[in-house]
C-alpha cells in the first residue's frame, strides 16, 4: 500500500469562517423529449452500451477510464441523493450564478449530467429553455420533460454544437477533465454573448479547523490518497481552486467564487449545517467503496481487500462527531462579455 502521507504545507484560499461544533455531543447517532444515444459526434455503438465490470461494479464503456466512479444502480441512487445535498447547499436553488431573472436562457447545457436529475429539474422549472444533458454513460431516464434531450458524448473532444448556449452547468465534473483550462476555453466559445457558466466541484482532502492531528485520521488520508491517485490517472481533486483564474484567463467577466462547506456528519451546532452534514454522511459514507475502488486500484495499485480494510477507518472517522471535518465546495461562475 502507499506509504503514510506527509502533512501538506501550502494553505488554500480563504474560505468561510470556522463552523461551530455542537457542545458536548460525542455519541454517534435524439429527439426532444427523449434519450438520444447519438450526438453530434457519436452514434450508437457497442462501446457505449457495453459497460466495464471491475471489482463487482460497472463503469462506462465509452471512453473507458476517463471517469473513475461507477455507473450502476447503487451509484445512480447516490447521485440522485447528492442532488438533494446540493439543493440544501444552495438554499433550494439549482445554481448560484447571479443570472438576472429577466435574462432568457434559450439553450442550456448540463455537462456530465449523470442520472440527469439536475437537467430534469431545470427543464421543469424553465419550460422556455431547450436543455441538453451530456454524459459518457446512457443512464438517464427515458421519460423526461419535452424540452430536454440527453446525448452521449465526450466533451474533452472539440465541441461541435451547432448553436450556442446561454447557460452551461458543470457540477462535480470538470475535476475529472485532463485539462480544465481547455474546458473553460471551449465553454467560452460555445456560449452566446452575455451567456453564463457555473462549475461546482468538491476539494480533497477534507479539512478540520480544530482537530490537533487531523492529518493522522483515515478521513484526511483518504482524500490525500485520492489526490495521489489522480496525479497518476487524470484530473485533480483540488482542481476547483483554479477555476476562477482559468475562467478569467478564458475571457469570462463577472467571475464569482463561493466556497461552501459540507460537514462530514451532524457535528455542527448550526441547525442547517447539522442537517446538511447528516445528508452528506448518508450520501458519501455508504458509498465509499464505489468512490474508491477504481481510483485506488488503477492509480495506487491497491487490492480490493486492502481498500476495504482502509475504508473501515474512513467510515469510522466520518461517523465520529468528535471529528469536526468538512469538505470545501467551490462554486465558480462567470459571464461571457456582451
C-alpha positions, 0 to 999 in steps of 0.5 A: 500500500502507499506509504503514510502521507506527509502533512501538506504545507501550502494553505488554500484560499480563504474560505468561510469562517470556522463552523461551530461544533455542537457542545458536548455531543460525542455519541454517534447517532435524439429527439426532444423529449427523449434519450438520444444515444447519438450526438453530434459526434457519436452514434450508437455503438457497442462501446457505449452500451457495453459497460466495464465490470471491475471489482463487482461494479460497472463503469462506462464503456465509452471512453473507458477510464476517463471517469473513475466512479461507477455507473450502476444502480447503487451509484445512480441512487447516490447521485440522485441523493447528492442532488438533494445535498446540493439543493440544501447547499444552495438554499433550494436553488439549482445554481448560484450564478447571479443570472438576472431573472429577466435574462432568457436562457434559450439553450442550456447545457448540463455537462456530465449530467449523470442520472440527469436529475439536475437537467430534469429539474431545470427543464421543469422549472424553465419550460422556455429553455431547450436543455441538453444533458451530456454524459459518457454513460446512457443512464438517464431516464427515458421519460423526461420533460419535452424540452430536454434531450440527453446525448452521449458524448465526450466533451474533452473532444472539440465541441461541435454544437451547432448553436450556442448556449446561454447557460452551461452547468458543470457540477462535480465534473470538470475535476475529472477533465485532463485539462480544465483550462481547455474546458473553460476555453471551449465553454467560452466559445460555445456560449452566446454573448452575455451567456453564463457558466457555473462549475461546482466541484468538491476539494480533497482532502477534507479539512478540520479547523480544530482537530490537533492531528487531523492529518493522522485520521483515515478521513484526511488520508483518504482524500490525500490518497485520492489526490495521489491517485489522480496525479497518476490517472487524470484530473485533480481533486483540488482542481476547483481552486483554479477555476476562477483564474482559468475562467478569467484567463478564458475571457469570462467577466463577472467571475464569482467564487463561493466556497461552501462547506459540507460537514462530514456528519451532524457535528455542527451546532448550526441547525442547517449545517447539522442537517446538511452534514447528516445528508452528506454522511448518508450520501458519501459514507455508504458509498465509499467503496464505489468512490474508491475502488477504481481510483485506488486500484488503477492509480495506487495499485491497491487490492480490493481487500486492502481498500476495504480494510482502509475504508473501515477507518474512513467510515469510522472517522466520518461517523465520529462527531468528535471529528469536526471535518468538512469538505470545501465546495467551490462554486465558480461562475462567470459571464461571457462579455456582451 
